[in-house]
């Protein structure tokens, strides 16, 4: 779970991938609302 902290990508996208929704994560792209998205 440490990738959640140290990863660079969107947190929501990472969680989707972690829970097995890889295709959904790719389709959606960045959520635009988490702190990672807002900082970019
Ligand atoms: Zn995001």
mmCIF file of the protein (N, C-alpha, C, O) and its ligand, coordinates in Angstrom:
data_MODEL
# 
_entry.id   MODEL 
# 
loop_
_entity.id 
_entity.type 
_entity.pdbx_number_of_molecules 
1 polymer     1 
2 non-polymer 1 
# 
_entity_poly.entity_id                      1 
_entity_poly.type                           'polypeptide(L)' 
_entity_poly.nstd_linkage                   no 
_entity_poly.nstd_monomer                   no 
_entity_poly.pdbx_seq_one_letter_code       
;(UNK)(UNK)(UNK)(UNK)(UNK)(UNK)(UNK)(UNK)(UNK)(UNK)(UNK)(UNK)(UNK)(UNK)(UNK)(UNK)
(UNK)(UNK)(UNK)(UNK)(UNK)(UNK)(UNK)(UNK)(UNK)(UNK)(UNK)(UNK)(UNK)(UNK)(UNK)(UNK)
(UNK)(UNK)(UNK)(UNK)(UNK)(UNK)(UNK)(UNK)
;
_entity_poly.pdbx_seq_one_letter_code_can   XXXXXXXXXXXXXXXXXXXXXXXXXXXXXXXXXXXXXXXX 
_entity_poly.pdbx_strand_id                 A 
# 
loop_
_entity_poly_seq.entity_id 
_entity_poly_seq.num 
_entity_poly_seq.mon_id 
_entity_poly_seq.hetero 
1 1  UNK n 
1 2  UNK n 
1 3  UNK n 
1 4  UNK n 
1 5  UNK n 
1 6  UNK n 
1 7  UNK n 
1 8  UNK n 
1 9  UNK n 
1 10 UNK n 
1 11 UNK n 
1 12 UNK n 
1 13 UNK n 
1 14 UNK n 
1 15 UNK n 
1 16 UNK n 
1 17 UNK n 
1 18 UNK n 
1 19 UNK n 
1 20 UNK n 
1 21 UNK n 
1 22 UNK n 
1 23 UNK n 
1 24 UNK n 
1 25 UNK n 
1 26 UNK n 
1 27 UNK n 
1 28 UNK n 
1 29 UNK n 
1 30 UNK n 
1 31 UNK n 
1 32 UNK n 
1 33 UNK n 
1 34 UNK n 
1 35 UNK n 
1 36 UNK n 
1 37 UNK n 
1 38 UNK n 
1 39 UNK n 
1 40 UNK n 
# 
loop_
_struct_asym.id 
_struct_asym.entity_id 
A 1 
B 2 
# 
loop_
_chem_comp.id 
_chem_comp.type 
_chem_comp.mon_nstd_flag 
UNK 'L-peptide linking' . 
ZN  non-polymer         . 
# 
_pdbx_entity_nonpoly.entity_id   2 
_pdbx_entity_nonpoly.name        ? 
_pdbx_entity_nonpoly.comp_id     ZN 
# 
_pdbx_nonpoly_scheme.asym_id         B 
_pdbx_nonpoly_scheme.entity_id       2 
_pdbx_nonpoly_scheme.mon_id          ZN 
_pdbx_nonpoly_scheme.ndb_seq_num     1 
_pdbx_nonpoly_scheme.pdb_seq_num     101 
_pdbx_nonpoly_scheme.auth_seq_num    101 
_pdbx_nonpoly_scheme.pdb_mon_id      ZN 
_pdbx_nonpoly_scheme.auth_mon_id     ZN 
_pdbx_nonpoly_scheme.pdb_strand_id   A 
_pdbx_nonpoly_scheme.pdb_ins_code    . 
# 
loop_
_atom_site.group_PDB 
_atom_site.id 
_atom_site.type_symbol 
_atom_site.label_atom_id 
_atom_site.label_alt_id 
_atom_site.label_comp_id 
_atom_site.label_asym_id 
_atom_site.label_entity_id 
_atom_site.label_seq_id 
_atom_site.pdbx_PDB_ins_code 
_atom_site.Cartn_x 
_atom_site.Cartn_y 
_atom_site.Cartn_z 
_atom_site.occupancy 
_atom_site.B_iso_or_equiv 
_atom_site.pdbx_formal_charge 
_atom_site.auth_seq_id 
_atom_site.auth_comp_id 
_atom_site.auth_asym_id 
_atom_site.auth_atom_id 
_atom_site.pdbx_PDB_model_num 
ATOM   1   N  N  . UNK A 1 1  ? 0.838   -1.214 0.000   1.00 0.00 ? 1   UNK A N  1 
ATOM   2   C  CA . UNK A 1 1  ? 0.000   0.000  0.000   1.00 0.00 ? 1   UNK A CA 1 
ATOM   3   C  C  . UNK A 1 1  ? 0.863   1.250  0.000   1.00 0.00 ? 1   UNK A C  1 
ATOM   4   O  O  . UNK A 1 1  ? 0.339   2.361  -0.082  1.00 0.00 ? 1   UNK A O  1 
ATOM   5   N  N  . UNK A 1 2  ? 2.183   1.086  0.091   1.00 0.00 ? 2   UNK A N  1 
ATOM   6   C  CA . UNK A 1 2  ? 3.019   2.277  0.162   1.00 0.00 ? 2   UNK A CA 1 
ATOM   7   C  C  . UNK A 1 2  ? 3.030   3.044  -1.150  1.00 0.00 ? 2   UNK A C  1 
ATOM   8   O  O  . UNK A 1 2  ? 3.385   4.222  -1.186  1.00 0.00 ? 2   UNK A O  1 
ATOM   9   N  N  . UNK A 1 3  ? 2.638   2.371  -2.231  1.00 0.00 ? 3   UNK A N  1 
ATOM   10  C  CA . UNK A 1 3  ? 2.598   3.084  -3.509  1.00 0.00 ? 3   UNK A CA 1 
ATOM   11  C  C  . UNK A 1 3  ? 1.538   4.181  -3.484  1.00 0.00 ? 3   UNK A C  1 
ATOM   12  O  O  . UNK A 1 3  ? 1.631   5.177  -4.202  1.00 0.00 ? 3   UNK A O  1 
ATOM   13  N  N  . UNK A 1 4  ? 0.538   3.975  -2.647  1.00 0.00 ? 4   UNK A N  1 
ATOM   14  C  CA . UNK A 1 4  ? -0.512  4.991  -2.538  1.00 0.00 ? 4   UNK A CA 1 
ATOM   15  C  C  . UNK A 1 4  ? 0.089   6.305  -2.047  1.00 0.00 ? 4   UNK A C  1 
ATOM   16  O  O  . UNK A 1 4  ? -0.363  7.389  -2.416  1.00 0.00 ? 4   UNK A O  1 
ATOM   17  N  N  . UNK A 1 5  ? 1.103   6.186  -1.217  1.00 0.00 ? 5   UNK A N  1 
ATOM   18  C  CA . UNK A 1 5  ? 1.721   7.387  -0.661  1.00 0.00 ? 5   UNK A CA 1 
ATOM   19  C  C  . UNK A 1 5  ? 2.785   7.935  -1.602  1.00 0.00 ? 5   UNK A C  1 
ATOM   20  O  O  . UNK A 1 5  ? 2.897   9.146  -1.791  1.00 0.00 ? 5   UNK A O  1 
ATOM   21  N  N  . UNK A 1 6  ? 3.566   7.032  -2.190  1.00 0.00 ? 6   UNK A N  1 
ATOM   22  C  CA . UNK A 1 6  ? 4.726   7.475  -2.944  1.00 0.00 ? 6   UNK A CA 1 
ATOM   23  C  C  . UNK A 1 6  ? 4.481   7.571  -4.450  1.00 0.00 ? 6   UNK A C  1 
ATOM   24  O  O  . UNK A 1 6  ? 5.308   8.103  -5.191  1.00 0.00 ? 6   UNK A O  1 
ATOM   25  N  N  . UNK A 1 7  ? 3.343   7.054  -4.890  1.00 0.00 ? 7   UNK A N  1 
ATOM   26  C  CA . UNK A 1 7  ? 3.067   7.125  -6.317  1.00 0.00 ? 7   UNK A CA 1 
ATOM   27  C  C  . UNK A 1 7  ? 2.844   8.544  -6.780  1.00 0.00 ? 7   UNK A C  1 
ATOM   28  O  O  . UNK A 1 7  ? 2.508   9.428  -5.991  1.00 0.00 ? 7   UNK A O  1 
ATOM   29  N  N  . UNK A 1 8  ? 3.032   8.750  -8.061  1.00 0.00 ? 8   UNK A N  1 
ATOM   30  C  CA . UNK A 1 8  ? 2.878   10.113 -8.590  1.00 0.00 ? 8   UNK A CA 1 
ATOM   31  C  C  . UNK A 1 8  ? 1.504   10.336 -9.200  1.00 0.00 ? 8   UNK A C  1 
ATOM   32  O  O  . UNK A 1 8  ? 1.042   11.471 -9.326  1.00 0.00 ? 8   UNK A O  1 
ATOM   33  N  N  . UNK A 1 9  ? 0.855   9.238  -9.576  1.00 0.00 ? 9   UNK A N  1 
ATOM   34  C  CA . UNK A 1 9  ? -0.384  9.373  -10.335 1.00 0.00 ? 9   UNK A CA 1 
ATOM   35  C  C  . UNK A 1 9  ? -1.578  9.746  -9.484  1.00 0.00 ? 9   UNK A C  1 
ATOM   36  O  O  . UNK A 1 9  ? -1.474  9.935  -8.272  1.00 0.00 ? 9   UNK A O  1 
ATOM   37  N  N  . UNK A 1 10 ? -2.692  9.844  -10.137 1.00 0.00 ? 10  UNK A N  1 
ATOM   38  C  CA . UNK A 1 10 ? -3.967  10.149 -9.484  1.00 0.00 ? 10  UNK A CA 1 
ATOM   39  C  C  . UNK A 1 10 ? -4.279  9.081  -8.431  1.00 0.00 ? 10  UNK A C  1 
ATOM   40  O  O  . UNK A 1 10 ? -4.139  7.886  -8.692  1.00 0.00 ? 10  UNK A O  1 
ATOM   41  N  N  . UNK A 1 11 ? -4.694  9.512  -7.263  1.00 0.00 ? 11  UNK A N  1 
ATOM   42  C  CA . UNK A 1 11 ? -4.995  8.563  -6.183  1.00 0.00 ? 11  UNK A CA 1 
ATOM   43  C  C  . UNK A 1 11 ? -6.199  7.694  -6.543  1.00 0.00 ? 11  UNK A C  1 
ATOM   44  O  O  . UNK A 1 11 ? -6.202  6.492  -6.280  1.00 0.00 ? 11  UNK A O  1 
ATOM   45  N  N  . UNK A 1 12 ? -7.186  8.284  -7.124  1.00 0.00 ? 12  UNK A N  1 
ATOM   46  C  CA . UNK A 1 12 ? -8.377  7.537  -7.493  1.00 0.00 ? 12  UNK A CA 1 
ATOM   47  C  C  . UNK A 1 12 ? -8.052  6.490  -8.546  1.00 0.00 ? 12  UNK A C  1 
ATOM   48  O  O  . UNK A 1 12 ? -8.539  5.361  -8.478  1.00 0.00 ? 12  UNK A O  1 
ATOM   49  N  N  . UNK A 1 13 ? -7.236  6.860  -9.510  1.00 0.00 ? 13  UNK A N  1 
ATOM   50  C  CA . UNK A 1 13 ? -6.849  5.947  -10.560 1.00 0.00 ? 13  UNK A CA 1 
ATOM   51  C  C  . UNK A 1 13 ? -6.053  4.783  -9.974  1.00 0.00 ? 13  UNK A C  1 
ATOM   52  O  O  . UNK A 1 13 ? -6.218  3.637  -10.391 1.00 0.00 ? 13  UNK A O  1 
ATOM   53  N  N  . UNK A 1 14 ? -5.203  5.081  -9.020  1.00 0.00 ? 14  UNK A N  1 
ATOM   54  C  CA . UNK A 1 14 ? -4.420  4.041  -8.371  1.00 0.00 ? 14  UNK A CA 1 
ATOM   55  C  C  . UNK A 1 14 ? -5.325  3.076  -7.614  1.00 0.00 ? 14  UNK A C  1 
ATOM   56  O  O  . UNK A 1 14 ? -5.125  1.863  -7.674  1.00 0.00 ? 14  UNK A O  1 
ATOM   57  N  N  . UNK A 1 15 ? -6.311  3.601  -6.907  1.00 0.00 ? 15  UNK A N  1 
ATOM   58  C  CA . UNK A 1 15 ? -7.214  2.737  -6.150  1.00 0.00 ? 15  UNK A CA 1 
ATOM   59  C  C  . UNK A 1 15 ? -8.019  1.843  -7.081  1.00 0.00 ? 15  UNK A C  1 
ATOM   60  O  O  . UNK A 1 15 ? -8.214  0.662  -6.792  1.00 0.00 ? 15  UNK A O  1 
ATOM   61  N  N  . UNK A 1 16 ? -8.480  2.385  -8.174  1.00 0.00 ? 16  UNK A N  1 
ATOM   62  C  CA . UNK A 1 16 ? -9.214  1.581  -9.152  1.00 0.00 ? 16  UNK A CA 1 
ATOM   63  C  C  . UNK A 1 16 ? -8.354  0.416  -9.621  1.00 0.00 ? 16  UNK A C  1 
ATOM   64  O  O  . UNK A 1 16 ? -8.817  -0.723 -9.693  1.00 0.00 ? 16  UNK A O  1 
ATOM   65  N  N  . UNK A 1 17 ? -7.106  0.711  -9.936  1.00 0.00 ? 17  UNK A N  1 
ATOM   66  C  CA . UNK A 1 17 ? -6.195  -0.332 -10.391 1.00 0.00 ? 17  UNK A CA 1 
ATOM   67  C  C  . UNK A 1 17 ? -5.971  -1.366 -9.306  1.00 0.00 ? 17  UNK A C  1 
ATOM   68  O  O  . UNK A 1 17 ? -5.947  -2.565 -9.582  1.00 0.00 ? 17  UNK A O  1 
ATOM   69  N  N  . UNK A 1 18 ? -5.806  -0.905 -8.067  1.00 0.00 ? 18  UNK A N  1 
ATOM   70  C  CA . UNK A 1 18 ? -5.574  -1.816 -6.949  1.00 0.00 ? 18  UNK A CA 1 
ATOM   71  C  C  . UNK A 1 18 ? -6.730  -2.784 -6.763  1.00 0.00 ? 18  UNK A C  1 
ATOM   72  O  O  . UNK A 1 18 ? -6.520  -3.948 -6.421  1.00 0.00 ? 18  UNK A O  1 
ATOM   73  N  N  . UNK A 1 19 ? -7.930  -2.316 -6.983  1.00 0.00 ? 19  UNK A N  1 
ATOM   74  C  CA . UNK A 1 19 ? -9.103  -3.157 -6.769  1.00 0.00 ? 19  UNK A CA 1 
ATOM   75  C  C  . UNK A 1 19 ? -9.521  -3.901 -8.030  1.00 0.00 ? 19  UNK A C  1 
ATOM   76  O  O  . UNK A 1 19 ? -10.589 -4.513 -8.067  1.00 0.00 ? 19  UNK A O  1 
ATOM   77  N  N  . UNK A 1 20 ? -8.690  -3.850 -9.055  1.00 0.00 ? 20  UNK A N  1 
ATOM   78  C  CA . UNK A 1 20 ? -8.923  -4.686 -10.231 1.00 0.00 ? 20  UNK A CA 1 
ATOM   79  C  C  . UNK A 1 20 ? -9.671  -4.016 -11.355 1.00 0.00 ? 20  UNK A C  1 
ATOM   80  O  O  . UNK A 1 20 ? -10.081 -4.687 -12.302 1.00 0.00 ? 20  UNK A O  1 
ATOM   81  N  N  . UNK A 1 21 ? -9.864  -2.704 -11.282 1.00 0.00 ? 21  UNK A N  1 
ATOM   82  C  CA . UNK A 1 21 ? -10.578 -1.985 -12.340 1.00 0.00 ? 21  UNK A CA 1 
ATOM   83  C  C  . UNK A 1 21 ? -9.597  -1.259 -13.247 1.00 0.00 ? 21  UNK A C  1 
ATOM   84  O  O  . UNK A 1 21 ? -9.669  -0.043 -13.427 1.00 0.00 ? 21  UNK A O  1 
ATOM   85  N  N  . UNK A 1 22 ? -8.676  -2.037 -13.816 1.00 0.00 ? 22  UNK A N  1 
ATOM   86  C  CA . UNK A 1 22 ? -7.623  -1.413 -14.632 1.00 0.00 ? 22  UNK A CA 1 
ATOM   87  C  C  . UNK A 1 22 ? -8.177  -0.735 -15.869 1.00 0.00 ? 22  UNK A C  1 
ATOM   88  O  O  . UNK A 1 22 ? -7.783  0.382  -16.203 1.00 0.00 ? 22  UNK A O  1 
ATOM   89  N  N  . UNK A 1 23 ? -9.099  -1.415 -16.553 1.00 0.00 ? 23  UNK A N  1 
ATOM   90  C  CA . UNK A 1 23 ? -9.642  -0.819 -17.778 1.00 0.00 ? 23  UNK A CA 1 
ATOM   91  C  C  . UNK A 1 23 ? -10.427 0.442  -17.455 1.00 0.00 ? 23  UNK A C  1 
ATOM   92  O  O  . UNK A 1 23 ? -10.354 1.433  -18.181 1.00 0.00 ? 23  UNK A O  1 
ATOM   93  N  N  . UNK A 1 24 ? -11.184 0.396  -16.353 1.00 0.00 ? 24  UNK A N  1 
ATOM   94  C  CA . UNK A 1 24 ? -11.943 1.586  -15.966 1.00 0.00 ? 24  UNK A CA 1 
ATOM   95  C  C  . UNK A 1 24 ? -11.010 2.739  -15.630 1.00 0.00 ? 24  UNK A C  1 
ATOM   96  O  O  . UNK A 1 24 ? -11.268 3.887  -15.991 1.00 0.00 ? 24  UNK A O  1 
ATOM   97  N  N  . UNK A 1 25 ? -9.924  2.423  -14.937 1.00 0.00 ? 25  UNK A N  1 
ATOM   98  C  CA . UNK A 1 25 ? -8.963  3.459  -14.570 1.00 0.00 ? 25  UNK A CA 1 
ATOM   99  C  C  . UNK A 1 25 ? -8.367  4.095  -15.811 1.00 0.00 ? 25  UNK A C  1 
ATOM   100 O  O  . UNK A 1 25 ? -8.181  5.310  -15.875 1.00 0.00 ? 25  UNK A O  1 
ATOM   101 N  N  . UNK A 1 26 ? -8.070  3.259  -16.795 1.00 0.00 ? 26  UNK A N  1 
ATOM   102 C  CA . UNK A 1 26 ? -7.498  3.799  -18.025 1.00 0.00 ? 26  UNK A CA 1 
ATOM   103 C  C  . UNK A 1 26 ? -8.506  4.660  -18.764 1.00 0.00 ? 26  UNK A C  1 
ATOM   104 O  O  . UNK A 1 26 ? -8.168  5.724  -19.284 1.00 0.00 ? 26  UNK A O  1 
ATOM   105 N  N  . UNK A 1 27 ? -9.745  4.194  -18.807 1.00 0.00 ? 27  UNK A N  1 
ATOM   106 C  CA . UNK A 1 27 ? -10.774 4.940  -19.531 1.00 0.00 ? 27  UNK A CA 1 
ATOM   107 C  C  . UNK A 1 27 ? -11.049 6.274  -18.864 1.00 0.00 ? 27  UNK A C  1 
ATOM   108 O  O  . UNK A 1 27 ? -11.187 7.300  -19.531 1.00 0.00 ? 27  UNK A O  1 
ATOM   109 N  N  . UNK A 1 28 ? -11.126 6.249  -17.550 1.00 0.00 ? 28  UNK A N  1 
ATOM   110 C  CA . UNK A 1 28 ? -11.472 7.479  -16.849 1.00 0.00 ? 28  UNK A CA 1 
ATOM   111 C  C  . UNK A 1 28 ? -10.323 8.476  -16.871 1.00 0.00 ? 28  UNK A C  1 
ATOM   112 O  O  . UNK A 1 28 ? -10.539 9.678  -17.021 1.00 0.00 ? 28  UNK A O  1 
ATOM   113 N  N  . UNK A 1 29 ? -9.111  7.979  -16.722 1.00 0.00 ? 29  UNK A N  1 
ATOM   114 C  CA . UNK A 1 29 ? -7.989  8.884  -16.617 1.00 0.00 ? 29  UNK A CA 1 
ATOM   115 C  C  . UNK A 1 29 ? -7.976  9.524  -15.245 1.00 0.00 ? 29  UNK A C  1 
ATOM   116 O  O  . UNK A 1 29 ? -8.466  8.938  -14.280 1.00 0.00 ? 29  UNK A O  1 
ATOM   117 N  N  . UNK A 1 30 ? -7.427  10.707 -15.150 1.00 0.00 ? 30  UNK A N  1 
ATOM   118 C  CA . UNK A 1 30 ? -7.327  11.361 -13.849 1.00 0.00 ? 30  UNK A CA 1 
ATOM   119 C  C  . UNK A 1 30 ? -8.678  11.885 -13.409 1.00 0.00 ? 30  UNK A C  1 
ATOM   120 O  O  . UNK A 1 30 ? -9.489  12.328 -14.222 1.00 0.00 ? 30  UNK A O  1 
ATOM   121 N  N  . UNK A 1 31 ? -8.906  11.824 -12.094 1.00 0.00 ? 31  UNK A N  1 
ATOM   122 C  CA . UNK A 1 31 ? -10.205 12.237 -11.570 1.00 0.00 ? 31  UNK A CA 1 
ATOM   123 C  C  . UNK A 1 31 ? -10.333 13.753 -11.569 1.00 0.00 ? 31  UNK A C  1 
ATOM   124 O  O  . UNK A 1 31 ? -11.426 14.288 -11.749 1.00 0.00 ? 31  UNK A O  1 
ATOM   125 N  N  . UNK A 1 32 ? -9.204  14.451 -11.364 1.00 0.00 ? 32  UNK A N  1 
ATOM   126 C  CA . UNK A 1 32 ? -9.242  15.901 -11.348 1.00 0.00 ? 32  UNK A CA 1 
ATOM   127 C  C  . UNK A 1 32 ? -9.640  16.494 -10.012 1.00 0.00 ? 32  UNK A C  1 
ATOM   128 O  O  . UNK A 1 32 ? -9.768  17.711 -9.886  1.00 0.00 ? 32  UNK A O  1 
ATOM   129 N  N  . UNK A 1 33 ? -9.839  15.632 -8.995  1.00 0.00 ? 33  UNK A N  1 
ATOM   130 C  CA . UNK A 1 33 ? -10.313 16.132 -7.710  1.00 0.00 ? 33  UNK A CA 1 
ATOM   131 C  C  . UNK A 1 33 ? -9.387  15.820 -6.542  1.00 0.00 ? 33  UNK A C  1 
ATOM   132 O  O  . UNK A 1 33 ? -9.406  16.522 -5.531  1.00 0.00 ? 33  UNK A O  1 
ATOM   133 N  N  . UNK A 1 34 ? -8.575  14.771 -6.673  1.00 0.00 ? 34  UNK A N  1 
ATOM   134 C  CA . UNK A 1 34 ? -7.712  14.424 -5.550  1.00 0.00 ? 34  UNK A CA 1 
ATOM   135 C  C  . UNK A 1 34 ? -6.528  15.392 -5.481  1.00 0.00 ? 34  UNK A C  1 
ATOM   136 O  O  . UNK A 1 34 ? -6.315  16.197 -6.387  1.00 0.00 ? 34  UNK A O  1 
ATOM   137 N  N  . UNK A 1 35 ? -5.760  15.299 -4.385  1.00 0.00 ? 35  UNK A N  1 
ATOM   138 C  CA . UNK A 1 35 ? -4.674  16.268 -4.204  1.00 0.00 ? 35  UNK A CA 1 
ATOM   139 C  C  . UNK A 1 35 ? -3.617  16.148 -5.291  1.00 0.00 ? 35  UNK A C  1 
ATOM   140 O  O  . UNK A 1 35 ? -2.985  17.140 -5.656  1.00 0.00 ? 35  UNK A O  1 
ATOM   141 N  N  . UNK A 1 36 ? -3.419  14.926 -5.816  1.00 0.00 ? 36  UNK A N  1 
ATOM   142 C  CA . UNK A 1 36 ? -2.432  14.737 -6.880  1.00 0.00 ? 36  UNK A CA 1 
ATOM   143 C  C  . UNK A 1 36 ? -2.843  15.483 -8.137  1.00 0.00 ? 36  UNK A C  1 
ATOM   144 O  O  . UNK A 1 36 ? -2.030  16.153 -8.773  1.00 0.00 ? 36  UNK A O  1 
ATOM   145 N  N  . UNK A 1 37 ? -4.112  15.358 -8.484  1.00 0.00 ? 37  UNK A N  1 
ATOM   146 C  CA . UNK A 1 37 ? -4.601  16.019 -9.689  1.00 0.00 ? 37  UNK A CA 1 
ATOM   147 C  C  . UNK A 1 37 ? -4.577  17.538 -9.507  1.00 0.00 ? 37  UNK A C  1 
ATOM   148 O  O  . UNK A 1 37 ? -4.227  18.276 -10.429 1.00 0.00 ? 37  UNK A O  1 
ATOM   149 N  N  . UNK A 1 38 ? -4.945  17.991 -8.329  1.00 0.00 ? 38  UNK A N  1 
ATOM   150 C  CA . UNK A 1 38 ? -5.035  19.422 -8.097  1.00 0.00 ? 38  UNK A CA 1 
ATOM   151 C  C  . UNK A 1 38 ? -3.665  20.084 -8.087  1.00 0.00 ? 38  UNK A C  1 
ATOM   152 O  O  . UNK A 1 38 ? -3.536  21.263 -8.415  1.00 0.00 ? 38  UNK A O  1 
ATOM   153 N  N  . UNK A 1 39 ? -2.646  19.326 -7.712  1.00 0.00 ? 39  UNK A N  1 
ATOM   154 C  CA . UNK A 1 39 ? -1.301  19.899 -7.651  1.00 0.00 ? 39  UNK A CA 1 
ATOM   155 C  C  . UNK A 1 39 ? -0.677  20.046 -9.035  1.00 0.00 ? 39  UNK A C  1 
ATOM   156 O  O  . UNK A 1 39 ? 0.196   20.887 -9.247  1.00 0.00 ? 39  UNK A O  1 
ATOM   157 N  N  . UNK A 1 40 ? -1.131  19.223 -9.967  1.00 0.00 ? 40  UNK A N  1 
ATOM   158 C  CA . UNK A 1 40 ? -0.484  19.230 -11.276 1.00 0.00 ? 40  UNK A CA 1 
ATOM   159 C  C  . UNK A 1 40 ? -0.907  20.416 -12.136 1.00 0.00 ? 40  UNK A C  1 
ATOM   160 O  O  . UNK A 1 40 ? -0.443  20.554 -13.268 1.00 0.00 ? 40  UNK A O  1 
HETATM 161 ZN ZN . ZN  B 2 .  ? -7.045  12.354 -9.118  1.00 0.00 ? 101 ZN  A ZN 1 
# 
